[in-house]
Amino acid sequence: MAEWAVKLGVQKEKIIVVPNGVDLQNFKFPIPSLKIVELKQELNLKCDDKVLITTSRLVLKNAVDDVIRSLQFLPDM
């Protein structure tokens, strides 16, 4: 974002980058296959259904629609 702002003409000395307020390491853990199967059964999903979870607002700028359309290209697990 800082590089983009500079390209738009913002003075470099005025830019302050604020890192994400979430520690991504807290969310990087494997989920056992059996747990995924159990969750899909609980949600009445088929084994080969793909699931997308987002906390993003469903607004055009966040491109969630692009992510949804791209799910068809993910390999089966």
Order of alpha helices (4+ residues) and beta strands (2+ residues): alpha-alpha-alpha
